[in-house]
Amino acid sequence: MTLHKDLDIKTVEEEAAVFYKRFYNKLENHENPLIKSLHIPSLPGNPRRRLKRKWCRDHLI
């Protein structure tokens, strides 16, 4: 973490969160209805898993 602070750069996890949030926000206004339907907090029929895994959608919380 010191290297990131010294060079004033983001960690990979922080950068991934920024890109996923940007991607997720673009889904809402997409012209394709199938892609537009992906703009929901969790996938239908796929409940949130609470194992020690990190999912991209966890960045939205």
PDB file of N, CA, C, O and CB in Angstrom:
ATOM      1  N   MET A   1       0.818  -1.198   0.000  1.00  0.00           N
ATOM      2  CA  MET A   1       0.000   0.000   0.000  1.00  0.00           C
ATOM      3  C   MET A   1       0.858   1.257   0.000  1.00  0.00           C
ATOM      4  O   MET A   1       0.428   2.293  -0.508  1.00  0.00           O
ATOM      5  CB  MET A   1      -0.929   0.001   1.199  1.00  0.00           C
ATOM      6  N   THR A   2       2.040   1.188   0.549  1.00  0.00           N
ATOM      7  CA  THR A   2       2.885   2.374   0.603  1.00  0.00           C
ATOM      8  C   THR A   2       3.273   2.833  -0.796  1.00  0.00           C
ATOM      9  O   THR A   2       3.313   4.032  -1.071  1.00  0.00           O
ATOM     10  CB  THR A   2       4.137   2.100   1.431  1.00  0.00           C
ATOM     11  N   LEU A   3       3.555   1.888  -1.672  1.00  0.00           N
ATOM     12  CA  LEU A   3       3.930   2.240  -3.037  1.00  0.00           C
ATOM     13  C   LEU A   3       2.799   2.987  -3.736  1.00  0.00           C
ATOM     14  O   LEU A   3       3.032   3.965  -4.446  1.00  0.00           O
ATOM     15  CB  LEU A   3       4.302   0.984  -3.830  1.00  0.00           C
ATOM     16  N   HIS A   4       1.569   2.513  -3.525  1.00  0.00           N
ATOM     17  CA  HIS A   4       0.424   3.178  -4.143  1.00  0.00           C
ATOM     18  C   HIS A   4       0.239   4.588  -3.599  1.00  0.00           C
ATOM     19  O   HIS A   4      -0.099   5.509  -4.342  1.00  0.00           O
ATOM     20  CB  HIS A   4      -0.844   2.363  -3.919  1.00  0.00           C
ATOM     21  N   LYS A   5       0.459   4.748  -2.318  1.00  0.00           N
ATOM     22  CA  LYS A   5       0.320   6.082  -1.720  1.00  0.00           C
ATOM     23  C   LYS A   5       1.442   7.005  -2.174  1.00  0.00           C
ATOM     24  O   LYS A   5       1.208   8.178  -2.462  1.00  0.00           O
ATOM     25  CB  LYS A   5       0.309   5.987  -0.188  1.00  0.00           C
ATOM     26  N   ASP A   6       2.654   6.478  -2.237  1.00  0.00           N
ATOM     27  CA  ASP A   6       3.792   7.296  -2.651  1.00  0.00           C
ATOM     28  C   ASP A   6       3.650   7.769  -4.096  1.00  0.00           C
ATOM     29  O   ASP A   6       3.945   8.923  -4.409  1.00  0.00           O
ATOM     30  CB  ASP A   6       5.090   6.513  -2.487  1.00  0.00           C
ATOM     31  N   LEU A   7       3.200   6.879  -4.967  1.00  0.00           N
ATOM     32  CA  LEU A   7       3.059   7.229  -6.381  1.00  0.00           C
ATOM     33  C   LEU A   7       1.690   7.804  -6.710  1.00  0.00           C
ATOM     34  O   LEU A   7       1.433   8.213  -7.843  1.00  0.00           O
ATOM     35  CB  LEU A   7       3.313   6.015  -7.238  1.00  0.00           C
ATOM     36  N   ASP A   8       0.816   7.832  -5.715  1.00  0.00           N
ATOM     37  CA  ASP A   8      -0.544   8.360  -5.874  1.00  0.00           C
ATOM     38  C   ASP A   8      -1.293   7.648  -7.000  1.00  0.00           C
ATOM     39  O   ASP A   8      -1.871   8.285  -7.881  1.00  0.00           O
ATOM     40  CB  ASP A   8      -0.499   9.869  -6.149  1.00  0.00           C
ATOM     41  N   ILE A   9      -1.269   6.300  -6.951  1.00  0.00           N
ATOM     42  CA  ILE A   9      -2.008   5.499  -7.922  1.00  0.00           C
ATOM     43  C   ILE A   9      -2.979   4.592  -7.177  1.00  0.00           C
ATOM     44  O   ILE A   9      -2.802   4.300  -5.995  1.00  0.00           O
ATOM     45  CB  ILE A   9      -1.043   4.663  -8.814  1.00  0.00           C
ATOM     46  N   LYS A  10      -4.003   4.158  -7.894  1.00  0.00           N
ATOM     47  CA  LYS A  10      -5.026   3.297  -7.294  1.00  0.00           C
ATOM     48  C   LYS A  10      -4.585   1.838  -7.332  1.00  0.00           C
ATOM     49  O   LYS A  10      -3.775   1.440  -8.168  1.00  0.00           O
ATOM     50  CB  LYS A  10      -6.372   3.465  -8.024  1.00  0.00           C
ATOM     51  N   THR A  11      -5.133   1.052  -6.413  1.00  0.00           N
ATOM     52  CA  THR A  11      -4.877  -0.384  -6.431  1.00  0.00           C
ATOM     53  C   THR A  11      -5.714  -1.005  -7.542  1.00  0.00           C
ATOM     54  O   THR A  11      -6.610  -0.364  -8.091  1.00  0.00           O
ATOM     55  CB  THR A  11      -5.204  -1.039  -5.048  1.00  0.00           C
ATOM     56  N   VAL A  12      -5.418  -2.244  -7.865  1.00  0.00           N
ATOM     57  CA  VAL A  12      -6.162  -2.937  -8.918  1.00  0.00           C
ATOM     58  C   VAL A  12      -7.631  -3.050  -8.536  1.00  0.00           C
ATOM     59  O   VAL A  12      -8.506  -2.873  -9.383  1.00  0.00           O
ATOM     60  CB  VAL A  12      -5.566  -4.335  -9.178  1.00  0.00           C
ATOM     61  N   GLU A  13      -7.909  -3.344  -7.275  1.00  0.00           N
ATOM     62  CA  GLU A  13      -9.296  -3.484  -6.822  1.00  0.00           C
ATOM     63  C   GLU A  13     -10.060  -2.161  -6.940  1.00  0.00           C
ATOM     64  O   GLU A  13     -11.218  -2.151  -7.357  1.00  0.00           O
ATOM     65  CB  GLU A  13      -9.332  -3.981  -5.369  1.00  0.00           C
ATOM     66  N   GLU A  14      -9.426  -1.062  -6.580  1.00  0.00           N
ATOM     67  CA  GLU A  14     -10.076   0.252  -6.699  1.00  0.00           C
ATOM     68  C   GLU A  14     -10.329   0.604  -8.161  1.00  0.00           C
ATOM     69  O   GLU A  14     -11.384   1.135  -8.508  1.00  0.00           O
ATOM     70  CB  GLU A  14      -9.214   1.344  -6.037  1.00  0.00           C
ATOM     71  N   GLU A  15      -9.358   0.305  -9.009  1.00  0.00           N
ATOM     72  CA  GLU A  15      -9.497   0.593 -10.439  1.00  0.00           C
ATOM     73  C   GLU A  15     -10.598  -0.271 -11.053  1.00  0.00           C
ATOM     74  O   GLU A  15     -11.375   0.209 -11.878  1.00  0.00           O
ATOM     75  CB  GLU A  15      -8.159   0.356 -11.175  1.00  0.00           C
ATOM     76  N   ALA A  16     -10.668  -1.542 -10.654  1.00  0.00           N
ATOM     77  CA  ALA A  16     -11.708  -2.441 -11.161  1.00  0.00           C
ATOM     78  C   ALA A  16     -13.088  -1.953 -10.745  1.00  0.00           C
ATOM     79  O   ALA A  16     -14.034  -2.030 -11.528  1.00  0.00           O
ATOM     80  CB  ALA A  16     -11.479  -3.875 -10.656  1.00  0.00           C
ATOM     81  N   ALA A  17     -13.212  -1.453  -9.526  1.00  0.00           N
ATOM     82  CA  ALA A  17     -14.502  -0.939  -9.051  1.00  0.00           C
ATOM     83  C   ALA A  17     -14.949   0.250  -9.886  1.00  0.00           C
ATOM     84  O   ALA A  17     -16.127   0.355 -10.228  1.00  0.00           O
ATOM     85  CB  ALA A  17     -14.413  -0.537  -7.571  1.00  0.00           C
ATOM     86  N   VAL A  18     -14.035   1.139 -10.218  1.00  0.00           N
ATOM     87  CA  VAL A  18     -14.375   2.315 -11.034  1.00  0.00           C
ATOM     88  C   VAL A  18     -14.852   1.886 -12.417  1.00  0.00           C
ATOM     89  O   VAL A  18     -15.868   2.380 -12.905  1.00  0.00           O
ATOM     90  CB  VAL A  18     -13.158   3.262 -11.161  1.00  0.00           C
ATOM     91  N   PHE A  19     -14.122   0.966 -13.052  1.00  0.00           N
ATOM     92  CA  PHE A  19     -14.490   0.531 -14.391  1.00  0.00           C
ATOM     93  C   PHE A  19     -15.802  -0.246 -14.400  1.00  0.00           C
ATOM     94  O   PHE A  19     -16.604  -0.088 -15.321  1.00  0.00           O
ATOM     95  CB  PHE A  19     -13.387  -0.319 -14.982  1.00  0.00           C
ATOM     96  N   TYR A  20     -16.037  -1.091 -13.376  1.00  0.00           N
ATOM     97  CA  TYR A  20     -17.282  -1.850 -13.356  1.00  0.00           C
ATOM     98  C   TYR A  20     -18.479  -0.938 -13.132  1.00  0.00           C
ATOM     99  O   TYR A  20     -19.525  -1.138 -13.749  1.00  0.00           O
ATOM    100  CB  TYR A  20     -17.233  -2.923 -12.273  1.00  0.00           C
ATOM    101  N   LYS A  21     -18.348   0.059 -12.262  1.00  0.00           N
ATOM    102  CA  LYS A  21     -19.450   1.001 -12.038  1.00  0.00           C
ATOM    103  C   LYS A  21     -19.758   1.777 -13.308  1.00  0.00           C
ATOM    104  O   LYS A  21     -20.923   2.018 -13.624  1.00  0.00           O
ATOM    105  CB  LYS A  21     -19.111   1.973 -10.893  1.00  0.00           C
ATOM    106  N   ARG A  22     -18.728   2.164 -14.030  1.00  0.00           N
ATOM    107  CA  ARG A  22     -18.922   2.884 -15.295  1.00  0.00           C
ATOM    108  C   ARG A  22     -19.624   1.981 -16.314  1.00  0.00           C
ATOM    109  O   ARG A  22     -20.550   2.417 -16.999  1.00  0.00           O
ATOM    110  CB  ARG A  22     -17.560   3.379 -15.858  1.00  0.00           C
ATOM    111  N   PHE A  23     -19.182   0.725 -16.411  1.00  0.00           N
ATOM    112  CA  PHE A  23     -19.796  -0.241 -17.319  1.00  0.00           C
ATOM    113  C   PHE A  23     -21.259  -0.485 -16.953  1.00  0.00           C
ATOM    114  O   PHE A  23     -22.126  -0.505 -17.827  1.00  0.00           O
ATOM    115  CB  PHE A  23     -19.018  -1.564 -17.296  1.00  0.00           C
ATOM    116  N   TYR A  24     -21.530  -0.668 -15.663  1.00  0.00           N
ATOM    117  CA  TYR A  24     -22.883  -0.941 -15.182  1.00  0.00           C
ATOM    118  C   TYR A  24     -23.821   0.222 -15.496  1.00  0.00           C
ATOM    119  O   TYR A  24     -24.974   0.003 -15.868  1.00  0.00           O
ATOM    120  CB  TYR A  24     -22.868  -1.216 -13.672  1.00  0.00           C
ATOM    121  N   ASN A  25     -23.341   1.449 -15.350  1.00  0.00           N
ATOM    122  CA  ASN A  25     -24.176   2.616 -15.632  1.00  0.00           C
ATOM    123  C   ASN A  25     -24.481   2.749 -17.119  1.00  0.00           C
ATOM    124  O   ASN A  25     -25.523   3.294 -17.482  1.00  0.00           O
ATOM    125  CB  ASN A  25     -23.496   3.879 -15.132  1.00  0.00           C
ATOM    126  N   LYS A  26     -23.602   2.266 -17.979  1.00  0.00           N
ATOM    127  CA  LYS A  26     -23.843   2.318 -19.422  1.00  0.00           C
ATOM    128  C   LYS A  26     -24.909   1.312 -19.850  1.00  0.00           C
ATOM    129  O   LYS A  26     -25.552   1.504 -20.882  1.00  0.00           O
ATOM    130  CB  LYS A  26     -22.545   2.054 -20.185  1.00  0.00           C
ATOM    131  N   LEU A  27     -25.106   0.251 -19.082  1.00  0.00           N
ATOM    132  CA  LEU A  27     -26.092  -0.768 -19.445  1.00  0.00           C
ATOM    133  C   LEU A  27     -27.509  -0.208 -19.455  1.00  0.00           C
ATOM    134  O   LEU A  27     -28.337  -0.630 -20.262  1.00  0.00           O
ATOM    135  CB  LEU A  27     -26.010  -1.944 -18.483  1.00  0.00           C
ATOM    136  N   GLU A  28     -27.790   0.728 -18.577  1.00  0.00           N
ATOM    137  CA  GLU A  28     -29.142   1.263 -18.429  1.00  0.00           C
ATOM    138  C   GLU A  28     -29.634   1.945 -19.703  1.00  0.00           C
ATOM    139  O   GLU A  28     -30.821   1.874 -20.021  1.00  0.00           O
ATOM    140  CB  GLU A  28     -29.188   2.243 -17.272  1.00  0.00           C
ATOM    141  N   ASN A  29     -28.750   2.596 -20.424  1.00  0.00           N
ATOM    142  CA  ASN A  29     -29.150   3.358 -21.610  1.00  0.00           C
ATOM    143  C   ASN A  29     -28.800   2.664 -22.919  1.00  0.00           C
ATOM    144  O   ASN A  29     -28.811   3.299 -23.974  1.00  0.00           O
ATOM    145  CB  ASN A  29     -28.504   4.713 -21.582  1.00  0.00           C
ATOM    146  N   HIS A  30     -28.495   1.390 -22.870  1.00  0.00           N
ATOM    147  CA  HIS A  30     -28.103   0.678 -24.084  1.00  0.00           C
ATOM    148  C   HIS A  30     -29.320   0.453 -24.974  1.00  0.00           C
ATOM    149  O   HIS A  30     -30.432   0.260 -24.482  1.00  0.00           O
ATOM    150  CB  HIS A  30     -27.432  -0.670 -23.737  1.00  0.00           C
ATOM    151  N   GLU A  31     -29.100   0.481 -26.289  1.00  0.00           N
ATOM    152  CA  GLU A  31     -30.220   0.332 -27.225  1.00  0.00           C
ATOM    153  C   GLU A  31     -30.689  -1.109 -27.377  1.00  0.00           C
ATOM    154  O   GLU A  31     -31.841  -1.337 -27.745  1.00  0.00           O
ATOM    155  CB  GLU A  31     -29.829   0.871 -28.573  1.00  0.00           C
ATOM    156  N   ASN A  32     -29.833  -2.083 -27.104  1.00  0.00           N
ATOM    157  CA  ASN A  32     -30.200  -3.491 -27.206  1.00  0.00           C
ATOM    158  C   ASN A  32     -30.971  -3.897 -25.945  1.00  0.00           C
ATOM    159  O   ASN A  32     -30.435  -3.782 -24.843  1.00  0.00           O
ATOM    160  CB  ASN A  32     -28.932  -4.386 -27.401  1.00  0.00           C
ATOM    161  N   PRO A  33     -32.227  -4.374 -26.081  1.00  0.00           N
ATOM    162  CA  PRO A  33     -33.028  -4.722 -24.899  1.00  0.00           C
ATOM    163  C   PRO A  33     -32.443  -5.874 -24.074  1.00  0.00           C
ATOM    164  O   PRO A  33     -32.645  -5.921 -22.861  1.00  0.00           O
ATOM    165  CB  PRO A  33     -34.426  -5.084 -25.329  1.00  0.00           C
ATOM    166  N   LEU A  34     -31.729  -6.794 -24.706  1.00  0.00           N
ATOM    167  CA  LEU A  34     -31.125  -7.893 -23.949  1.00  0.00           C
ATOM    168  C   LEU A  34     -29.998  -7.383 -23.050  1.00  0.00           C
ATOM    169  O   LEU A  34     -29.844  -7.835 -21.915  1.00  0.00           O
ATOM    170  CB  LEU A  34     -30.590  -8.974 -24.906  1.00  0.00           C
ATOM    171  N   ILE A  35     -29.231  -6.456 -23.559  1.00  0.00           N
ATOM    172  CA  ILE A  35     -28.152  -5.875 -22.758  1.00  0.00           C
ATOM    173  C   ILE A  35     -28.734  -4.953 -21.696  1.00  0.00           C
ATOM    174  O   ILE A  35     -28.243  -4.906 -20.568  1.00  0.00           O
ATOM    175  CB  ILE A  35     -27.154  -5.104 -23.652  1.00  0.00           C
ATOM    176  N   LYS A  36     -29.774  -4.226 -22.059  1.00  0.00           N
ATOM    177  CA  LYS A  36     -30.415  -3.313 -21.105  1.00  0.00           C
ATOM    178  C   LYS A  36     -30.985  -4.083 -19.910  1.00  0.00           C
ATOM    179  O   LYS A  36     -31.015  -3.562 -18.795  1.00  0.00           O
ATOM    180  CB  LYS A  36     -31.535  -2.509 -21.801  1.00  0.00           C
ATOM    181  N   SER A  37     -31.434  -5.312 -20.136  1.00  0.00           N
ATOM    182  CA  SER A  37     -32.020  -6.105 -19.051  1.00  0.00           C
ATOM    183  C   SER A  37     -30.970  -6.567 -18.034  1.00  0.00           C
ATOM    184  O   SER A  37     -31.332  -7.058 -16.964  1.00  0.00           O
ATOM    185  CB  SER A  37     -32.743  -7.317 -19.627  1.00  0.00           C
ATOM    186  N   LEU A  38     -29.692  -6.421 -18.343  1.00  0.00           N
ATOM    187  CA  LEU A  38     -28.629  -6.786 -17.401  1.00  0.00           C
ATOM    188  C   LEU A  38     -28.425  -5.733 -16.327  1.00  0.00           C
ATOM    189  O   LEU A  38     -27.653  -5.942 -15.391  1.00  0.00           O
ATOM    190  CB  LEU A  38     -27.329  -7.011 -18.141  1.00  0.00           C
ATOM    191  N   HIS A  39     -29.107  -4.604 -16.454  1.00  0.00           N
ATOM    192  CA  HIS A  39     -28.953  -3.501 -15.495  1.00  0.00           C
ATOM    193  C   HIS A  39     -29.836  -3.738 -14.270  1.00  0.00           C
ATOM    194  O   HIS A  39     -30.798  -3.005 -14.036  1.00  0.00           O
ATOM    195  CB  HIS A  39     -29.309  -2.143 -16.160  1.00  0.00           C
ATOM    196  N   ILE A  40     -29.504  -4.756 -13.502  1.00  0.00           N
ATOM    197  CA  ILE A  40     -30.186  -5.052 -12.243  1.00  0.00           C
ATOM    198  C   ILE A  40     -29.109  -5.411 -11.220  1.00  0.00           C
ATOM    199  O   ILE A  40     -28.054  -5.917 -11.602  1.00  0.00           O
ATOM    200  CB  ILE A  40     -31.242  -6.223 -12.410  1.00  0.00           C
ATOM    201  N   PRO A  41     -29.347  -5.163  -9.930  1.00  0.00           N
ATOM    202  CA  PRO A  41     -28.308  -5.408  -8.918  1.00  0.00           C
ATOM    203  C   PRO A  41     -27.845  -6.859  -8.798  1.00  0.00           C
ATOM    204  O   PRO A  41     -26.676  -7.109  -8.505  1.00  0.00           O
ATOM    205  CB  PRO A  41     -28.806  -4.963  -7.595  1.00  0.00           C
ATOM    206  N   SER A  42     -28.738  -7.809  -9.017  1.00  0.00           N
ATOM    207  CA  SER A  42     -28.327  -9.213  -8.958  1.00  0.00           C
ATOM    208  C   SER A  42     -28.963  -9.954 -10.118  1.00  0.00           C
ATOM    209  O   SER A  42     -30.037  -9.582 -10.590  1.00  0.00           O
ATOM    210  CB  SER A  42     -28.726  -9.867  -7.598  1.00  0.00           C
ATOM    211  N   LEU A  43     -28.305 -10.987 -10.569  1.00  0.00           N
ATOM    212  CA  LEU A  43     -28.821 -11.745 -11.696  1.00  0.00           C
ATOM    213  C   LEU A  43     -30.013 -12.580 -11.258  1.00  0.00           C
ATOM    214  O   LEU A  43     -29.984 -13.149 -10.167  1.00  0.00           O
ATOM    215  CB  LEU A  43     -27.727 -12.638 -12.296  1.00  0.00           C
ATOM    216  N   PRO A  44     -31.066 -12.676 -12.072  1.00  0.00           N
ATOM    217  CA  PRO A  44     -32.235 -13.477 -11.699  1.00  0.00           C
ATOM    218  C   PRO A  44     -31.862 -14.957 -11.555  1.00  0.00           C
ATOM    219  O   PRO A  44     -31.127 -15.510 -12.374  1.00  0.00           O
ATOM    220  CB  PRO A  44     -33.356 -13.311 -12.748  1.00  0.00           C
ATOM    221  N   GLY A  45     -32.376 -15.572 -10.517  1.00  0.00           N
ATOM    222  CA  GLY A  45     -32.101 -16.985 -10.283  1.00  0.00           C
ATOM    223  C   GLY A  45     -30.693 -17.244  -9.773  1.00  0.00           C
ATOM    224  O   GLY A  45     -30.271 -18.396  -9.668  1.00  0.00           O
ATOM    225  N   ASN A  46     -29.965 -16.182  -9.456  1.00  0.00           N
ATOM    226  CA  ASN A  46     -28.595 -16.328  -8.980  1.00  0.00           C
ATOM    227  C   ASN A  46     -28.436 -15.496  -7.711  1.00  0.00           C
ATOM    228  O   ASN A  46     -27.999 -14.347  -7.775  1.00  0.00           O
ATOM    229  CB  ASN A  46     -27.564 -15.891 -10.074  1.00  0.00           C
ATOM    230  N   PRO A  47     -28.787 -16.068  -6.555  1.00  0.00           N
ATOM    231  CA  PRO A  47     -28.728 -15.289  -5.313  1.00  0.00           C
ATOM    232  C   PRO A  47     -27.298 -14.890  -4.973  1.00  0.00           C
ATOM    233  O   PRO A  47     -26.335 -15.482  -5.460  1.00  0.00           O
ATOM    234  CB  PRO A  47     -29.334 -16.086  -4.157  1.00  0.00           C
ATOM    235  N   ARG A  48     -27.187 -13.888  -4.141  1.00  0.00           N
ATOM    236  CA  ARG A  48     -25.854 -13.441  -3.712  1.00  0.00           C
ATOM    237  C   ARG A  48     -25.149 -14.567  -2.972  1.00  0.00           C
ATOM    238  O   ARG A  48     -25.736 -15.226  -2.114  1.00  0.00           O
ATOM    239  CB  ARG A  48     -25.954 -12.179  -2.809  1.00  0.00           C
ATOM    240  N   ARG A  49     -23.912 -14.775  -3.305  1.00  0.00           N
ATOM    241  CA  ARG A  49     -23.110 -15.792  -2.632  1.00  0.00           C
ATOM    242  C   ARG A  49     -22.237 -15.104  -1.606  1.00  0.00           C
ATOM    243  O   ARG A  49     -21.657 -14.054  -1.882  1.00  0.00           O
ATOM    244  CB  ARG A  49     -22.249 -16.605  -3.642  1.00  0.00           C
ATOM    245  N   ARG A  50     -22.142 -15.670  -0.464  1.00  0.00           N
ATOM    246  CA  ARG A  50     -21.341 -15.062   0.592  1.00  0.00           C
ATOM    247  C   ARG A  50     -20.141 -15.922   0.945  1.00  0.00           C
ATOM    248  O   ARG A  50     -19.731 -15.978   2.104  1.00  0.00           O
ATOM    249  CB  ARG A  50     -22.189 -14.827   1.827  1.00  0.00           C
ATOM    250  N   LEU A  51     -19.587 -16.580  -0.036  1.00  0.00           N
ATOM    251  CA  LEU A  51     -18.337 -17.279   0.198  1.00  0.00           C
ATOM    252  C   LEU A  51     -17.230 -16.230   0.199  1.00  0.00           C
ATOM    253  O   LEU A  51     -17.505 -15.040   0.049  1.00  0.00           O
ATOM    254  CB  LEU A  51     -18.081 -18.392  -0.885  1.00  0.00           C
ATOM    255  N   LYS A  52     -16.008 -16.653   0.364  1.00  0.00           N
ATOM    256  CA  LYS A  52     -14.908 -15.690   0.371  1.00  0.00           C
ATOM    257  C   LYS A  52     -14.509 -15.315  -1.051  1.00  0.00           C
ATOM    258  O   LYS A  52     -13.324 -15.227  -1.373  1.00  0.00           O
ATOM    259  CB  LYS A  52     -13.700 -16.257   1.127  1.00  0.00           C
ATOM    260  N   ARG A  53     -15.492 -15.099  -1.880  1.00  0.00           N
ATOM    261  CA  ARG A  53     -15.256 -14.692  -3.257  1.00  0.00           C
ATOM    262  C   ARG A  53     -15.690 -13.255  -3.428  1.00  0.00           C
ATOM    263  O   ARG A  53     -16.576 -12.764  -2.729  1.00  0.00           O
ATOM    264  CB  ARG A  53     -16.000 -15.610  -4.247  1.00  0.00           C
ATOM    265  N   LYS A  54     -15.062 -12.605  -4.352  1.00  0.00           N
ATOM    266  CA  LYS A  54     -15.462 -11.242  -4.670  1.00  0.00           C
ATOM    267  C   LYS A  54     -16.024 -11.240  -6.081  1.00  0.00           C
ATOM    268  O   LYS A  54     -15.371 -11.693  -7.020  1.00  0.00           O
ATOM    269  CB  LYS A  54     -14.264 -10.245  -4.533  1.00  0.00           C
ATOM    270  N   TRP A  55     -17.219 -10.735  -6.220  1.00  0.00           N
ATOM    271  CA  TRP A  55     -17.885 -10.664  -7.504  1.00  0.00           C
ATOM    272  C   TRP A  55     -17.887  -9.212  -7.961  1.00  0.00           C
ATOM    273  O   TRP A  55     -17.868  -8.295  -7.141  1.00  0.00           O
ATOM    274  CB  TRP A  55     -19.330 -11.231  -7.422  1.00  0.00           C
ATOM    275  N   CYS A  56     -17.909  -9.012  -9.258  1.00  0.00           N
ATOM    276  CA  CYS A  56     -17.923  -7.649  -9.803  1.00  0.00           C
ATOM    277  C   CYS A  56     -19.111  -6.855  -9.283  1.00  0.00           C
ATOM    278  O   CYS A  56     -18.986  -5.663  -9.000  1.00  0.00           O
ATOM    279  CB  CYS A  56     -17.953  -7.686 -11.332  1.00  0.00           C
ATOM    280  N   ARG A  57     -20.241  -7.494  -9.158  1.00  0.00           N
ATOM    281  CA  ARG A  57     -21.444  -6.787  -8.709  1.00  0.00           C
ATOM    282  C   ARG A  57     -21.352  -6.334  -7.257  1.00  0.00           C
ATOM    283  O   ARG A  57     -22.135  -5.487  -6.828  1.00  0.00           O
ATOM    284  CB  ARG A  57     -22.656  -7.673  -8.883  1.00  0.00           C
ATOM    285  N   ASP A  58     -20.418  -6.880  -6.500  1.00  0.00           N
ATOM    286  CA  ASP A  58     -20.228  -6.433  -5.120  1.00  0.00           C
ATOM    287  C   ASP A  58     -19.698  -5.008  -5.064  1.00  0.00           C
ATOM    288  O   ASP A  58     -19.816  -4.353  -4.028  1.00  0.00           O
ATOM    289  CB  ASP A  58     -19.276  -7.369  -4.385  1.00  0.00           C
ATOM    290  N   HIS A  59     -19.120  -4.516  -6.147  1.00  0.00           N
ATOM    291  CA  HIS A  59     -18.617  -3.142  -6.180  1.00  0.00           C
ATOM    292  C   HIS A  59     -19.749  -2.124  -6.196  1.00  0.00           C
ATOM    293  O   HIS A  59     -19.521  -0.948  -5.915  1.00  0.00           O
ATOM    294  CB  HIS A  59     -17.727  -2.938  -7.395  1.00  0.00           C
ATOM    295  N   LEU A  60     -20.946  -2.550  -6.516  1.00  0.00           N
ATOM    296  CA  LEU A  60     -22.077  -1.624  -6.589  1.00  0.00           C
ATOM    297  C   LEU A  60     -22.636  -1.291  -5.224  1.00  0.00           C
ATOM    298  O   LEU A  60     -23.388  -0.327  -5.082  1.00  0.00           O
ATOM    299  CB  LEU A  60     -23.168  -2.200  -7.450  1.00  0.00           C
ATOM    300  N   ILE A  61     -22.287  -2.058  -4.234  1.00  0.00           N
ATOM    301  CA  ILE A  61     -22.825  -1.854  -2.883  1.00  0.00           C
ATOM    302  C   ILE A  61     -22.066  -0.769  -2.165  1.00  0.00           C
ATOM    303  O   ILE A  61     -22.375  -0.456  -1.015  1.00  0.00           O
ATOM    304  CB  ILE A  61     -22.772  -3.147  -2.074  1.00  0.00           C
TER     305      ILE A  61
END
